[in-house]
């Protein structure tokens, strides 16, 4: 086993770290529901509106599952989510989409990065919590839908690629700013990530994997990183 992917038996898992991670996932799911339900109104037709509405419905189901697990752990879901409210709300306020394609790109980019991050950190959890986090990650059919819509729009008007690529870079920039803010405040979760990665070199390797996955995702949708 490498230093980069240490098993749960090798990583100290203070309950507060698990609660911090699940609190982040829970609030991300709840906010995603709000966002997708609102963005569905930007859809150009009922079929597309229905797809995004279905995605929103999945998010609220996932939120309930995570909130239920927090309760099982003896944590109050509201209190566990509380520390992430300001940062994540600020991110979404600063990245309000103006049209359907911006809404799709935001879901595609933001949810993709978040899923990659949660997938990496889930490897450091006990099996029950790890499996739950992995199970609530976004279904590939929705990623494929968003990428297909973006590619189709670019095929009709190639200039769309530059506009959405710039939008995606803004999304990533704002997201990194808020992530750094949350990392500085959530000490137990940060320690879990560092210890789970093995050392600072392991953390850097994790970040490189996240960057590589994002680059590949952008290319798959016809966007420039």
N, CA and C atoms as a LAMMPS dump frame, in Angstrom:
ITEM: TIMESTEP
0
ITEM: NUMBER OF ATOMS
675
ITEM: BOX BOUNDS ff ff ff
-5.0000000000000000e+02 5.0000000000000000e+02
-5.0000000000000000e+02 5.0000000000000000e+02
-5.0000000000000000e+02 5.0000000000000000e+02
ITEM: ATOMS id mol type element x y z
1 1 1 N 0.847 -1.196 0
2 1 2 C 0 0 0
3 1 3 C 0.879 1.242 0
4 2 1 N 0.576 2.215 -0.84
5 2 2 C 1.409 3.398 -0.957
6 2 3 C 1.076 4.404 0.122
7 3 1 N 1.975 5.41 0.238
8 3 2 C 1.731 6.464 1.2
9 3 3 C 0.515 7.292 0.802
10 4 1 N 0.209 7.332 -0.519
11 4 2 C -0.847 8.198 -1.003
12 4 3 C -2.221 7.69 -0.634
13 5 1 N -2.387 6.391 -0.541
14 5 2 C -3.72 5.831 -0.275
15 5 3 C -3.69 4.903 0.921
16 6 1 N -3.568 5.433 2.088
17 6 2 C -3.517 4.626 3.294
18 6 3 C -4.919 4.203 3.677
19 7 1 N -5.041 3.015 4.21
20 7 2 C -6.354 2.493 4.583
21 7 3 C -6.812 3.105 5.886
22 8 1 N -8.096 2.867 6.194
23 8 2 C -8.657 3.422 7.413
24 8 3 C -7.943 2.91 8.646
25 9 1 N -7.403 1.699 8.594
26 9 2 C -6.729 1.144 9.758
27 9 3 C -5.446 1.902 10.079
28 10 1 N -4.915 2.631 9.087
29 10 2 C -3.667 3.356 9.293
30 10 3 C -3.881 4.824 9.624
31 11 1 N -5.123 5.282 9.499
32 11 2 C -5.384 6.704 9.675
33 11 3 C -6.258 6.938 10.893
34 12 1 N -5.8 7.814 11.781
35 12 2 C -6.621 8.158 12.929
36 12 3 C -7.881 8.861 12.437
37 13 1 N -9.019 8.431 12.931
38 13 2 C -10.276 9.019 12.47
39 13 3 C -11.052 9.6 13.64
40 14 1 N -10.66 10.759 14.137
41 14 2 C -11.447 11.367 15.194
42 14 3 C -12.851 11.609 14.688
43 15 1 N -13.834 11.352 15.569
44 15 2 C -15.225 11.513 15.162
45 15 3 C -15.5 12.874 14.571
46 16 1 N -14.833 13.903 15.059
47 16 2 C -15.082 15.248 14.559
48 16 3 C -14.717 15.374 13.09
49 17 1 N -13.693 14.649 12.63
50 17 2 C -13.291 14.717 11.22
51 17 3 C -14.369 14.113 10.326
52 18 1 N -14.921 12.975 10.755
53 18 2 C -15.977 12.325 9.976
54 18 3 C -17.209 13.224 9.936
55 19 1 N -17.555 13.805 11.075
56 19 2 C -18.712 14.693 11.143
57 19 3 C -18.476 15.925 10.265
58 20 1 N -17.271 16.465 10.281
59 20 2 C -16.966 17.629 9.439
60 20 3 C -17.123 17.296 7.967
61 21 1 N -16.62 16.126 7.558
62 21 2 C -16.732 15.737 6.152
63 21 3 C -18.193 15.499 5.772
64 22 1 N -18.916 14.735 6.584
65 22 2 C -20.314 14.462 6.271
66 22 3 C -21.156 15.737 6.317
67 23 1 N -20.795 16.657 7.201
68 23 2 C -21.493 17.946 7.237
69 23 3 C -21.296 18.712 5.944
70 24 1 N -20.074 18.654 5.408
71 24 2 C -19.792 19.322 4.144
72 24 3 C -20.578 18.674 2.998
73 25 1 N -20.57 17.338 2.961
74 25 2 C -21.296 16.621 1.909
75 25 3 C -22.79 16.924 2.002
76 26 1 N -23.328 16.896 3.214
77 26 2 C -24.762 17.135 3.406
78 26 3 C -25.158 18.52 2.916
79 27 1 N -24.375 19.529 3.293
80 27 2 C -24.751 20.881 2.873
81 27 3 C -24.559 21.067 1.374
82 28 1 N -23.535 20.423 0.819
83 28 2 C -23.326 20.488 -0.627
84 28 3 C -24.518 19.889 -1.362
85 29 1 N -25.061 18.786 -0.843
86 29 2 C -26.219 18.152 -1.462
87 29 3 C -27.456 19.047 -1.342
88 30 1 N -27.66 19.631 -0.168
89 30 2 C -28.822 20.491 0.053
90 30 3 C -28.76 21.721 -0.856
91 31 1 N -27.581 22.314 -0.952
92 31 2 C -27.417 23.501 -1.783
93 31 3 C -27.548 23.145 -3.263
94 32 1 N -27.063 21.964 -3.63
95 32 2 C -27.184 21.519 -5.02
96 32 3 C -28.656 21.369 -5.4
97 33 1 N -29.464 20.861 -4.477
98 33 2 C -30.904 20.754 -4.718
99 33 3 C -31.502 22.123 -5.007
100 34 1 N -31.19 23.088 -4.144
101 34 2 C -31.713 24.45 -4.329
102 34 3 C -31.286 25.009 -5.679
103 35 1 N -29.999 24.83 -5.985
104 35 2 C -29.434 25.406 -7.209
105 35 3 C -30.044 24.779 -8.456
106 36 1 N -30.108 23.45 -8.485
107 36 2 C -30.62 22.776 -9.682
108 36 3 C -32.104 23.039 -9.891
109 37 1 N -32.853 23.092 -8.803
110 37 2 C -34.283 23.377 -8.928
111 37 3 C -34.492 24.761 -9.537
112 38 1 N -33.658 25.717 -9.133
113 38 2 C -33.769 27.071 -9.687
114 38 3 C -33.254 27.125 -11.121
115 39 1 N -32.128 26.455 -11.377
116 39 2 C -31.531 26.499 -12.715
117 39 3 C -32.383 25.788 -13.755
118 40 1 N -33.205 24.846 -13.317
119 40 2 C -34.074 24.128 -14.257
120 40 3 C -34.985 25.102 -15.001
121 41 1 N -35.286 26.237 -14.383
122 41 2 C -36.156 27.226 -15.02
123 41 3 C -35.475 27.903 -16.2
124 42 1 N -34.146 27.765 -16.293
125 42 2 C -33.417 28.351 -17.413
126 42 3 C -33.418 27.436 -18.635
127 43 1 N -33.917 26.221 -18.474
128 43 2 C -33.895 25.241 -19.569
129 43 3 C -34.7 25.755 -20.766
130 44 1 N -34.215 25.491 -21.982
131 44 2 C -34.906 25.981 -23.186
132 44 3 C -36.169 25.208 -23.544
133 45 1 N -36.362 24.036 -22.946
134 45 2 C -37.572 23.27 -23.224
135 45 3 C -37.904 22.39 -22.023
136 46 1 N -39.062 21.758 -22.078
137 46 2 C -39.533 20.967 -20.942
138 46 3 C -38.706 19.705 -20.725
139 47 1 N -38.214 19.109 -21.796
140 47 2 C -37.405 17.902 -21.643
141 47 3 C -36.166 18.189 -20.811
142 48 1 N -35.469 19.243 -21.157
143 48 2 C -34.251 19.596 -20.422
144 48 3 C -34.577 20.058 -19
145 49 1 N -35.675 20.766 -18.877
146 49 2 C -36.096 21.183 -17.532
147 49 3 C -36.362 19.971 -16.654
148 50 1 N -36.97 18.946 -17.238
149 50 2 C -37.276 17.733 -16.483
150 50 3 C -36.005 17.018 -16.044
151 51 1 N -34.992 16.983 -16.927
152 51 2 C -33.733 16.31 -16.587
153 51 3 C -33.085 16.984 -15.381
154 52 1 N -33.01 18.317 -15.398
155 52 2 C -32.371 19.016 -14.279
156 52 3 C -33.214 18.891 -13.015
157 53 1 N -34.528 18.853 -13.165
158 53 2 C -35.401 18.669 -12
159 53 3 C -35.195 17.281 -11.388
160 54 1 N -34.993 16.284 -12.242
161 54 2 C -34.703 14.936 -11.744
162 54 3 C -33.383 14.92 -10.981
163 55 1 N -32.404 15.657 -11.493
164 55 2 C -31.118 15.737 -10.803
165 55 3 C -31.296 16.363 -9.426
166 56 1 N -32.126 17.408 -9.352
167 56 2 C -32.386 18.067 -8.071
168 56 3 C -33.033 17.103 -7.085
169 57 1 N -33.964 16.285 -7.583
170 57 2 C -34.647 15.328 -6.712
171 57 3 C -33.667 14.328 -6.107
172 58 1 N -32.69 13.906 -6.896
173 58 2 C -31.672 12.973 -6.393
174 58 3 C -30.854 13.63 -5.281
175 59 1 N -30.554 14.922 -5.451
176 59 2 C -29.74 15.628 -4.456
177 59 3 C -30.427 15.648 -3.091
178 60 1 N -31.718 15.879 -3.057
179 60 2 C -32.393 15.973 -1.759
180 60 3 C -32.483 14.601 -1.099
181 61 1 N -32.615 13.55 -1.902
182 61 2 C -32.594 12.193 -1.345
183 61 3 C -31.225 11.914 -0.73
184 62 1 N -30.167 12.311 -1.426
185 62 2 C -28.811 12.11 -0.906
186 62 3 C -28.588 12.905 0.376
187 63 1 N -29.123 14.119 0.403
188 63 2 C -29.001 14.936 1.613
189 63 3 C -29.617 14.214 2.812
190 64 1 N -30.784 13.65 2.615
191 64 2 C -31.47 12.967 3.723
192 64 3 C -30.659 11.771 4.217
193 65 1 N -30.011 11.078 3.31
194 65 2 C -29.195 9.921 3.709
195 65 3 C -27.998 10.365 4.557
196 66 1 N -27.34 11.429 4.137
197 66 2 C -26.179 11.917 4.892
198 66 3 C -26.625 12.481 6.239
199 67 1 N -27.725 13.227 6.228
200 67 2 C -28.238 13.777 7.488
201 67 3 C -28.61 12.659 8.451
202 68 1 N -29.175 11.58 7.92
203 68 2 C -29.522 10.446 8.755
204 68 3 C -28.296 9.801 9.375
205 69 1 N -27.233 9.705 8.607
206 69 2 C -25.99 9.122 9.129
207 69 3 C -25.388 10.03 10.209
208 70 1 N -25.445 11.32 10.022
209 70 2 C -24.943 12.234 11.046
210 70 3 C -25.71 12.038 12.35
211 71 1 N -27.012 11.861 12.245
212 71 2 C -27.829 11.633 13.44
213 71 3 C -27.419 10.333 14.123
214 72 1 N -27.157 9.289 13.321
215 72 2 C -26.714 8.01 13.878
216 72 3 C -25.405 8.163 14.645
217 73 1 N -24.561 9.072 14.178
218 73 2 C -23.267 9.299 14.83
219 73 3 C -23.392 10.189 16.062
220 74 1 N -24.612 10.626 16.362
221 74 2 C -24.832 11.476 17.524
222 74 3 C -24.595 12.941 17.257
223 75 1 N -24.525 13.314 15.975
224 75 2 C -24.294 14.712 15.613
225 75 3 C -25.587 15.349 15.129
226 76 1 N -25.716 16.631 15.348
227 76 2 C -26.857 17.385 14.857
228 76 3 C -26.548 17.822 13.431
229 77 1 N -27.322 17.385 12.438
230 77 2 C -27.026 17.74 11.046
231 77 3 C -26.911 19.246 10.81
232 78 1 N -27.792 20.024 11.431
233 78 2 C -27.738 21.477 11.246
234 78 3 C -26.411 22.041 11.735
235 79 1 N -25.974 21.563 12.905
236 79 2 C -24.71 22.041 13.463
237 79 3 C -23.529 21.588 12.608
238 80 1 N -23.607 20.37 12.062
239 80 2 C -22.516 19.859 11.228
240 80 3 C -22.407 20.626 9.927
241 81 1 N -23.531 21.061 9.382
242 81 2 C -23.517 21.815 8.125
243 81 3 C -23.19 23.289 8.326
244 82 1 N -23.494 23.799 9.521
245 82 2 C -23.366 25.225 9.795
246 82 3 C -22.067 25.881 9.362
247 83 1 N -20.904 25.253 9.634
248 83 2 C -19.632 25.915 9.299
249 83 3 C -19.414 26.143 7.803
250 84 1 N -20.196 25.479 6.948
251 84 2 C -19.984 25.589 5.499
252 84 3 C -20.975 26.532 4.825
253 85 1 N -21.958 26.991 5.586
254 85 2 C -23.035 27.778 4.987
255 85 3 C -22.515 29.051 4.329
256 86 1 N -21.758 29.847 5.049
257 86 2 C -21.326 31.146 4.522
258 86 3 C -20.449 30.978 3.287
259 87 1 N -19.443 30.099 3.378
260 87 2 C -18.508 29.93 2.26
261 87 3 C -19.2 29.413 1.006
262 88 1 N -20.041 28.391 1.139
263 88 2 C -20.677 27.806 -0.036
264 88 3 C -21.769 28.717 -0.598
265 89 1 N -22.496 29.397 0.269
266 89 2 C -23.496 30.345 -0.231
267 89 3 C -22.817 31.493 -0.973
268 90 1 N -21.692 31.938 -0.429
269 90 2 C -20.966 33.024 -1.085
270 90 3 C -20.472 32.585 -2.457
271 91 1 N -19.979 31.338 -2.533
272 91 2 C -19.523 30.815 -3.822
273 91 3 C -20.66 30.846 -4.842
274 92 1 N -21.82 30.359 -4.464
275 92 2 C -22.934 30.292 -5.402
276 92 3 C -23.488 31.677 -5.742
277 93 1 N -23.416 32.607 -4.79
278 93 2 C -23.849 33.97 -5.087
279 93 3 C -22.908 34.648 -6.072
280 94 1 N -21.621 34.339 -5.977
281 94 2 C -20.623 34.939 -6.869
282 94 3 C -20.6 34.276 -8.242
283 95 1 N -21.234 33.121 -8.356
284 95 2 C -21.211 32.388 -9.625
285 95 3 C -22.629 32.068 -10.091
286 96 1 N -23.494 33.035 -10.023
287 96 2 C -24.876 32.858 -10.452
288 96 3 C -24.918 32.781 -11.982
289 97 1 N -25.392 31.692 -12.553
290 97 2 C -25.422 31.572 -14.017
291 97 3 C -26.453 32.506 -14.64
292 98 1 N -26.119 33.008 -15.838
293 98 2 C -27.023 33.924 -16.524
294 98 3 C -27.919 33.212 -17.534
295 99 1 N -27.535 32.008 -17.936
296 99 2 C -28.338 31.294 -18.918
297 99 3 C -28.173 29.783 -18.735
298 100 1 N -28.869 29.025 -19.574
299 100 2 C -28.89 27.572 -19.487
300 100 3 C -27.501 26.965 -19.588
301 101 1 N -26.702 27.408 -20.535
302 101 2 C -25.38 26.82 -20.738
303 101 3 C -24.448 27.117 -19.564
304 102 1 N -24.555 28.298 -18.996
305 102 2 C -23.743 28.601 -17.812
306 102 3 C -24.183 27.742 -16.634
307 103 1 N -25.486 27.513 -16.512
308 103 2 C -25.989 26.666 -15.421
309 103 3 C -25.472 25.241 -15.578
310 104 1 N -25.523 24.71 -16.8
311 104 2 C -25.036 23.355 -17.048
312 104 3 C -23.546 23.247 -16.791
313 105 1 N -22.796 24.254 -17.25
314 105 2 C -21.344 24.235 -17.064
315 105 3 C -20.998 24.292 -15.588
316 106 1 N -21.741 25.076 -14.848
317 106 2 C -21.487 25.165 -13.41
318 106 3 C -21.728 23.824 -12.736
319 107 1 N -22.844 23.179 -13.07
320 107 2 C -23.126 21.871 -12.492
321 107 3 C -22.046 20.865 -12.892
322 108 1 N -21.649 20.913 -14.143
323 108 2 C -20.657 19.975 -14.679
324 108 3 C -19.299 20.159 -14
325 109 1 N -18.844 21.394 -13.907
326 109 2 C -17.518 21.679 -13.34
327 109 3 C -17.524 21.527 -11.826
328 110 1 N -18.451 22.202 -11.156
329 110 2 C -18.461 22.213 -9.688
330 110 3 C -18.733 20.829 -9.118
331 111 1 N -19.757 20.172 -9.633
332 111 2 C -20.095 18.846 -9.117
333 111 3 C -18.988 17.838 -9.418
334 112 1 N -18.349 17.988 -10.57
335 112 2 C -17.249 17.084 -10.914
336 112 3 C -16.083 17.205 -9.956
337 113 1 N -15.674 18.438 -9.669
338 113 2 C -14.56 18.658 -8.738
339 113 3 C -14.937 18.186 -7.337
340 114 1 N -16.156 18.524 -6.901
341 114 2 C -16.597 18.119 -5.568
342 114 3 C -16.63 16.598 -5.449
343 115 1 N -17.156 15.934 -6.477
344 115 2 C -17.212 14.471 -6.443
345 115 3 C -15.816 13.863 -6.379
346 116 1 N -14.881 14.407 -7.153
347 116 2 C -13.504 13.899 -7.13
348 116 3 C -12.891 14.061 -5.743
349 117 1 N -13.13 15.211 -5.131
350 117 2 C -12.584 15.47 -3.795
351 117 3 C -13.191 14.511 -2.773
352 118 1 N -14.514 14.381 -2.777
353 118 2 C -15.166 13.494 -1.817
354 118 3 C -14.745 12.041 -2.039
355 119 1 N -14.532 11.655 -3.283
356 119 2 C -14.093 10.284 -3.589
357 119 3 C -12.704 10.026 -2.997
358 120 1 N -11.825 10.997 -3.119
359 120 2 C -10.475 10.855 -2.565
360 120 3 C -10.51 10.74 -1.051
361 121 1 N -11.242 11.634 -0.397
362 121 2 C -11.26 11.668 1.066
363 121 3 C -12.032 10.489 1.637
364 122 1 N -13.017 9.999 0.902
365 122 2 C -13.785 8.845 1.371
366 122 3 C -12.894 7.64 1.599
367 123 1 N -11.789 7.555 0.869
368 123 2 C -10.868 6.425 1.019
369 123 3 C -10.258 6.372 2.415
370 124 1 N -10.312 7.484 3.147
371 124 2 C -9.722 7.536 4.487
372 124 3 C -10.735 7.21 5.581
373 125 1 N -11.971 6.912 5.203
374 125 2 C -13.031 6.684 6.185
375 125 3 C -13.247 5.199 6.46
376 126 1 N -13.941 4.931 7.547
377 126 2 C -14.36 3.557 7.839
378 126 3 C -15.319 3.101 6.746
379 127 1 N -15.411 1.79 6.504
380 127 2 C -16.198 1.275 5.375
381 127 3 C -17.625 1.821 5.277
382 128 1 N -18.352 1.884 6.382
383 128 2 C -19.75 2.325 6.323
384 128 3 C -19.864 3.75 5.807
385 129 1 N -19.021 4.641 6.342
386 129 2 C -19.075 6.035 5.914
387 129 3 C -18.48 6.207 4.517
388 130 1 N -17.434 5.46 4.229
389 130 2 C -16.838 5.516 2.892
390 130 3 C -17.862 5.119 1.829
391 131 1 N -18.554 4.001 2.064
392 131 2 C -19.513 3.517 1.078
393 131 3 C -20.676 4.49 0.898
394 132 1 N -21.092 5.129 1.976
395 132 2 C -22.192 6.09 1.89
396 132 3 C -21.784 7.285 1.039
397 133 1 N -20.605 7.836 1.314
398 133 2 C -20.136 8.996 0.545
399 133 3 C -20.012 8.641 -0.932
400 134 1 N -19.434 7.486 -1.232
401 134 2 C -19.273 7.08 -2.629
402 134 3 C -20.62 6.879 -3.308
403 135 1 N -21.596 6.422 -2.535
404 135 2 C -22.904 6.117 -3.105
405 135 3 C -23.698 7.367 -3.457
406 136 1 N -23.413 8.491 -2.8
407 136 2 C -24.185 9.705 -3.082
408 136 3 C -23.518 10.589 -4.129
409 137 1 N -22.389 10.17 -4.654
410 137 2 C -21.767 10.942 -5.72
411 137 3 C -22.663 10.914 -6.957
412 138 1 N -22.5 11.919 -7.807
413 138 2 C -23.409 12.089 -8.937
414 138 3 C -23.306 10.958 -9.96
415 139 1 N -24.467 10.546 -10.442
416 139 2 C -24.54 9.501 -11.456
417 139 3 C -23.932 10.008 -12.767
418 140 1 N -23.22 9.145 -13.458
419 140 2 C -22.543 9.548 -14.694
420 140 3 C -23.511 9.993 -15.786
421 141 1 N -24.764 9.546 -15.72
422 141 2 C -25.702 9.933 -16.774
423 141 3 C -25.934 11.434 -16.785
424 142 1 N -25.869 12.06 -15.615
425 142 2 C -26.071 13.504 -15.56
426 142 3 C -24.831 14.247 -16.053
427 143 1 N -23.658 13.703 -15.751
428 143 2 C -22.42 14.279 -16.279
429 143 3 C -22.42 14.171 -17.799
430 144 1 N -22.81 13.021 -18.301
431 144 2 C -22.865 12.809 -19.751
432 144 3 C -23.874 13.748 -20.402
433 145 1 N -25.011 13.971 -19.727
434 145 2 C -26.027 14.881 -20.259
435 145 3 C -25.47 16.296 -20.385
436 146 1 N -24.844 16.786 -19.311
437 146 2 C -24.305 18.145 -19.323
438 146 3 C -23.225 18.295 -20.382
439 147 1 N -22.301 17.338 -20.452
440 147 2 C -21.224 17.405 -21.444
441 147 3 C -21.798 17.373 -22.858
442 148 1 N -22.81 16.542 -23.074
443 148 2 C -23.429 16.455 -24.394
444 148 3 C -24.097 17.757 -24.801
445 149 1 N -24.778 18.399 -23.854
446 149 2 C -25.422 19.687 -24.142
447 149 3 C -24.392 20.756 -24.481
448 150 1 N -23.288 20.763 -23.738
449 150 2 C -22.241 21.758 -23.978
450 150 3 C -21.604 21.528 -25.343
451 151 1 N -21.275 20.271 -25.654
452 151 2 C -20.672 19.966 -26.956
453 151 3 C -21.61 20.33 -28.108
454 152 1 N -22.895 20.067 -27.943
455 152 2 C -23.865 20.382 -28.992
456 152 3 C -23.94 21.892 -29.236
457 153 1 N -23.899 22.666 -28.152
458 153 2 C -23.944 24.124 -28.289
459 153 3 C -22.69 24.64 -28.995
460 154 1 N -21.552 24.039 -28.692
461 154 2 C -20.297 24.442 -29.331
462 154 3 C -20.31 24.086 -30.815
463 155 1 N -20.914 22.956 -31.151
464 155 2 C -21.001 22.549 -32.555
465 155 3 C -21.813 23.554 -33.367
466 156 1 N -22.84 24.121 -32.756
467 156 2 C -23.674 25.113 -33.43
468 156 3 C -22.952 26.445 -33.528
469 157 1 N -22.253 26.824 -32.459
470 157 2 C -21.534 28.101 -32.418
471 157 3 C -20.214 27.901 -31.682
472 158 1 N -19.105 27.709 -32.403
473 158 2 C -17.802 27.447 -31.775
474 158 3 C -17.363 28.508 -30.775
475 159 1 N -17.866 29.733 -30.922
476 159 2 C -17.471 30.798 -29.991
477 159 3 C -17.96 30.51 -28.568
478 160 1 N -18.957 29.646 -28.461
479 160 2 C -19.476 29.274 -27.142
480 160 3 C -18.38 28.633 -26.292
481 161 1 N -17.451 27.92 -26.935
482 161 2 C -16.377 27.25 -26.197
483 161 3 C -15.549 28.238 -25.387
484 162 1 N -15.172 29.349 -26.008
485 162 2 C -14.371 30.345 -25.29
486 162 3 C -15.153 30.958 -24.135
487 163 1 N -16.419 31.275 -24.384
488 163 2 C -17.238 31.887 -23.324
489 163 3 C -17.385 30.948 -22.131
490 164 1 N -17.7 29.695 -22.399
491 164 2 C -17.904 28.75 -21.301
492 164 3 C -16.587 28.338 -20.653
493 165 1 N -15.502 28.334 -21.422
494 165 2 C -14.191 28.031 -20.83
495 165 3 C -13.798 29.109 -19.834
496 166 1 N -14.039 30.371 -20.188
497 166 2 C -13.755 31.476 -19.264
498 166 3 C -14.645 31.373 -18.032
499 167 1 N -15.893 31.005 -18.23
500 167 2 C -16.835 30.832 -17.121
501 167 3 C -16.363 29.711 -16.197
502 168 1 N -15.9 28.609 -16.781
503 168 2 C -15.421 27.475 -15.984
504 168 3 C -14.199 27.864 -15.167
505 169 1 N -13.303 28.64 -15.759
506 169 2 C -12.106 29.083 -15.013
507 169 3 C -12.5 29.974 -13.841
508 170 1 N -13.507 30.8 -14.047
509 170 2 C -13.997 31.637 -12.944
510 170 3 C -14.578 30.768 -11.836
511 171 1 N -15.342 29.74 -12.221
512 171 2 C -15.919 28.823 -11.24
513 171 3 C -14.837 28.171 -10.392
514 172 1 N -13.775 27.715 -11.063
515 172 2 C -12.678 27.047 -10.35
516 172 3 C -11.975 28.028 -9.426
517 173 1 N -11.721 29.237 -9.908
518 173 2 C -11.045 30.239 -9.091
519 173 3 C -11.817 30.576 -7.837
520 174 1 N -13.112 30.822 -7.998
521 174 2 C -13.953 31.145 -6.836
522 174 3 C -14.033 29.943 -5.899
523 175 1 N -14.115 28.738 -6.474
524 175 2 C -14.195 27.539 -5.655
525 175 3 C -12.946 27.32 -4.83
526 176 1 N -11.785 27.538 -5.435
527 176 2 C -10.522 27.371 -4.703
528 176 3 C -10.404 28.378 -3.572
529 177 1 N -10.87 29.578 -3.817
530 177 2 C -10.821 30.614 -2.785
531 177 3 C -11.635 30.202 -1.558
532 178 1 N -12.832 29.693 -1.8
533 178 2 C -13.679 29.269 -0.683
534 178 3 C -13.158 27.985 -0.039
535 179 1 N -12.56 27.101 -0.833
536 179 2 C -12.002 25.858 -0.288
537 179 3 C -10.861 26.15 0.676
538 180 1 N -10.001 27.102 0.304
539 180 2 C -8.897 27.48 1.19
540 180 3 C -9.428 28.065 2.491
541 181 1 N -10.473 28.82 2.371
542 181 2 C -11.103 29.417 3.558
543 181 3 C -11.627 28.324 4.482
544 182 1 N -12.334 27.338 3.918
545 182 2 C -12.896 26.264 4.735
546 182 3 C -11.809 25.379 5.324
547 183 1 N -10.738 25.135 4.556
548 183 2 C -9.65 24.282 5.042
549 183 3 C -8.995 24.88 6.279
550 184 1 N -8.879 26.198 6.29
551 184 2 C -8.256 26.857 7.426
552 184 3 C -9.11 26.79 8.681
553 185 1 N -10.418 26.611 8.498
554 185 2 C -11.337 26.601 9.632
555 185 3 C -11.678 25.198 10.137
556 186 1 N -11.555 24.184 9.28
557 186 2 C -11.949 22.825 9.625
558 186 3 C -10.697 21.995 9.891
559 187 1 N -10.146 22.138 11.069
560 187 2 C -8.857 21.548 11.418
561 187 3 C -8.883 20.028 11.393
562 188 1 N -9.915 19.432 11.996
563 188 2 C -9.973 17.967 12.076
564 188 3 C -10.023 17.342 10.689
565 189 1 N -10.803 17.938 9.782
566 189 2 C -10.908 17.415 8.426
567 189 3 C -9.579 17.569 7.692
568 190 1 N -8.917 18.691 7.899
569 190 2 C -7.612 18.914 7.268
570 190 3 C -6.602 17.883 7.749
571 191 1 N -6.612 17.59 9.045
572 191 2 C -5.693 16.589 9.596
573 191 3 C -5.987 15.217 8.998
574 192 1 N -7.267 14.88 8.841
575 192 2 C -7.645 13.598 8.237
576 192 3 C -7.073 13.478 6.829
577 193 1 N -7.168 14.548 6.065
578 193 2 C -6.671 14.524 4.686
579 193 3 C -5.155 14.381 4.657
580 194 1 N -4.466 15.137 5.511
581 194 2 C -2.998 15.077 5.534
582 194 3 C -2.531 13.696 5.993
583 195 1 N -3.12 13.191 7.072
584 195 2 C -2.7 11.881 7.58
585 195 3 C -3.097 10.762 6.608
586 196 1 N -4.262 10.897 6.002
587 196 2 C -4.686 9.891 5.05
588 196 3 C -3.805 9.863 3.812
589 197 1 N -3.311 11.026 3.412
590 197 2 C -2.438 11.115 2.234
591 197 3 C -1.019 10.656 2.544
592 198 1 N -0.668 10.579 3.814
593 198 2 C 0.656 10.122 4.224
594 198 3 C 1.55 11.249 4.674
595 199 1 N 1.632 12.309 3.842
596 199 2 C 2.463 13.476 4.158
597 199 3 C 2.106 14.569 3.166
598 200 1 N 2.867 15.674 3.209
599 200 2 C 2.574 16.778 2.302
600 200 3 C 2.751 16.379 0.842
601 201 1 N 3.691 15.486 0.581
602 201 2 C 3.874 15.008 -0.795
603 201 3 C 2.635 14.256 -1.252
604 202 1 N 2.037 13.512 -0.334
605 202 2 C 0.814 12.791 -0.65
606 202 3 C -0.338 13.746 -0.931
607 203 1 N -0.403 14.836 -0.168
608 203 2 C -1.438 15.85 -0.399
609 203 3 C -1.263 16.466 -1.779
610 204 1 N 0.001 16.77 -2.13
611 204 2 C 0.275 17.34 -3.453
612 204 3 C -0.128 16.367 -4.56
613 205 1 N 0.112 15.079 -4.336
614 205 2 C -0.27 14.071 -5.325
615 205 3 C -1.794 14.029 -5.473
616 206 1 N -2.51 14.161 -4.348
617 206 2 C -3.97 14.19 -4.391
618 206 3 C -4.445 15.385 -5.212
619 207 1 N -3.842 16.549 -4.975
620 207 2 C -4.227 17.753 -5.716
621 207 3 C -3.942 17.604 -7.209
622 208 1 N -2.85 16.938 -7.538
623 208 2 C -2.526 16.708 -8.946
624 208 3 C -3.56 15.805 -9.596
625 209 1 N -4.032 14.807 -8.851
626 209 2 C -5.068 13.931 -9.396
627 209 3 C -6.369 14.705 -9.634
628 210 1 N -6.712 15.588 -8.71
629 210 2 C -7.907 16.399 -8.885
630 210 3 C -7.773 17.302 -10.105
631 211 1 N -6.596 17.886 -10.274
632 211 2 C -6.356 18.77 -11.416
633 211 3 C -6.421 18.005 -12.729
634 212 1 N -5.815 16.822 -12.765
635 212 2 C -5.826 16.008 -13.98
636 212 3 C -7.244 15.597 -14.353
637 213 1 N -8.039 15.225 -13.35
638 213 2 C -9.426 14.821 -13.612
639 213 3 C -10.236 15.996 -14.147
640 214 1 N -10.006 17.182 -13.591
641 214 2 C -10.712 18.38 -14.061
642 214 3 C -10.327 18.711 -15.499
643 215 1 N -9.049 18.622 -15.809
644 215 2 C -8.58 18.9 -17.162
645 215 3 C -9.219 17.948 -18.168
646 216 1 N -9.273 16.663 -17.816
647 216 2 C -9.885 15.671 -18.697
648 216 3 C -11.374 15.939 -18.87
649 217 1 N -12.031 16.362 -17.802
650 217 2 C -13.468 16.635 -17.861
651 217 3 C -13.746 17.838 -18.771
652 218 1 N -12.91 18.859 -18.671
653 218 2 C -13.07 20.037 -19.53
654 218 3 C -12.915 19.636 -20.997
655 219 1 N -11.895 18.854 -21.285
656 219 2 C -11.652 18.436 -22.659
657 219 3 C -12.814 17.605 -23.194
658 220 1 N -13.398 16.775 -22.344
659 220 2 C -14.504 15.92 -22.759
660 220 3 C -15.729 16.73 -23.177
661 221 1 N -15.864 17.931 -22.62
662 221 2 C -17.005 18.798 -22.955
663 221 3 C -16.646 19.799 -24.041
664 222 1 N -15.412 19.733 -24.557
665 222 2 C -15.009 20.674 -25.598
666 222 3 C -14.583 22.028 -25.076
667 223 1 N -14.164 22.064 -23.8
668 223 2 C -13.758 23.328 -23.168
669 223 3 C -12.249 23.348 -22.962
670 224 1 N -11.703 24.557 -22.856
671 224 2 C -10.276 24.745 -22.616
672 224 3 C -10.04 24.986 -21.145
673 225 1 N -9.04 24.309 -20.584
674 225 2 C -8.759 24.442 -19.148
675 225 3 C -8.052 25.767 -18.869
